[in-house]
Amino acid sequence: MLLTALQRLLWMTALVAAQLFVFNHVHLFGYATPLPFIYFLLLFRLGTQRWSILLWGFVCGVLTDIVSLTPGVGAASMTLVAFIQPPLLALLVPEDAIEDLRPGYDTLGFWGYVRYAVVLTFVFCLAYFLILSFSFQRPLDLAISCGASWGLTLLLCLIFEGFHRAHE
């Protein structure tokens, strides 16, 4: 239990630091900003208590808000994704899966994991940019920012998963 909490804390710290020092400075074509700290929520196992996922997601979002100067945006978006992660994962795993299954390429299959990551990163980016803009004045800019950032975020999460599996 303590080891799991320490691993989560290390992952959260690494992803928030990467957001602060690298990804906050990437703005492709003025629209696309990767937000790969969502990968933290993709790591949670099937049997994890929902309150635990919600708490970790909220804390990660708050820390990211502090370093990114986006008050409440990351916390709200991460909490929303933390809320939908357990039922989505339960839908995607085989019925005979072990209770503490960790989602990944080897457990869900490549395309199963891609579906899982696509849905969670899309919901996250949509919520993040809707809350951030808090307006529908320029819907095309909102759609481009959301779509481009979603694509970059998804790509980074899939790459992170590949490296994570290779070093496990």
N, C-alpha and C positions, 0 to 999 in steps of 0.2 A: 504494500500500500504506500509506504513512504517512498520507495523506489519509483513507483508510478508517478507520484506527485512531483518528485524531483525531476523526472524525465519531462513531464508536462511543463514544469517551470523553466527548464532549459530550452525546450522547443519554443515556448512563448517568448522568452527573453531573446532568443536568436532571431525569431521572425520579426519582433518589434524593432530590434536593433537594425536588422536589414531594411525594414521599412524606413526607419529614421535616416540611416546613413547612405542608402543606395536608392531605393525605389521612390522616395518622396522627391527625388531630383530627376526622375525620368518622366518626361511629358512628350510622348511621340506626337508630332504634328499638332501640339497644343491641346490634344484631346485625351490620349490614352495614358493613363497612369496605372501601373500594376499595383495591385493590393494583395500580395500573396500571403499576408498574415492569416487569411481565411484557411490556409492549409492546416493551421493548428486545430480547427474543428473537424477537419477531414480525418484526423488521426484517432478520434475517439472510438473505442471498441463498442461492440453491439450491446453488451450487458451493462454499460455504464449508467449509473443513476442519472435521471434527467436533470435533477436539481444541480448535480455536479457539472454537467455540461453547460447548463445555463450560467452558473457562477463563473466557470473558467472562461466562457465566451464573453461575458460581460467585462470581466477584469482585463482580458486581452484587448477588448474594444476600448476600454477607458485608457489603458496605457498607450494604445495607438493614437487615441484622440489627443492625449497630452503631448506626444512627440510630434504629431502632425498638425496641431492647432485646429482641430475640427471638433469642437465641443459637442459631444453626444452622438455624432454621426456614426462613428465606428462602434460605439457601445450599443446603440440601437440596432444596427445592422448585424453585428455579431450575435446579439441576443436573439434576434429573429431566426438566424440560421441555426443557432444552438437549439432553438425550440423545434425546428423541423428536422434536424439531423437524425434523431433516433427513429422516428417512424419511417423516414425515407430509407435509412439503412436496413430496417426490418423488412421493408418491401423488396429490397434488392438481393438479400442473401437467400441462399437455398434453405428450404425448410429443415434439412438435416444438419444445418451448420452448428458449430459449437457456440456456446453461450457468450464467450468473450472474444469472438472473432474480431480481428483488427482489419478494417477495410484496406484493401490493397490490390495490386495487379494479380497476385497469386491466389488470393481468397475469393475475389469477385470475378476474376478474369479481367483481361485488359479492357474489353468494351463495357463490362459491368461497372468497373471502376470509373471509366470515362463518363458513363451516364450519371453515376453518383456525383462526380466532381462537377459535371456540367450543370446539374440542377442546383447544387448548393452554391457554386460560384455565381451563377446567374441571379439567383434570389438575392445573394449578398450584394452584387454590383448594382442591381436594380434598386434595392432599398437604399444603398449607400448614396447613389447619385440623386435619387428622388428627394431624400432628406437633405442632402448637401445643397441642391439647387432650390428647394422649397418653393418652386415656381414652375409653371408650364409656359412661361413667356417665350422661350426659344426651344420648342420641342425637338427640332432637328439636332441642335447642339447637344441637348440632353441625351438623345438616342445615340448619337455618334460617340459621345464620351462614355456612356454606359456600355455600348457594344464593343468598342475598342479596348476599354479597360477590362471588360469581361474576357475577351480573347487573350489578352496578355496575362491576366491573372490565372486563367485556366491553363495556359501553356506552362507557366511557372509552377503551378501546383502539380501538373503531370511530370514535369522534370524533377521536382523535389521528391515525388514519390518514387521515381526511378532510382534516384541516388539513395534515398532512404532504404529501399529494398536491397540495393547492392551492398550497403554497409551494415546490414543487420546480421 
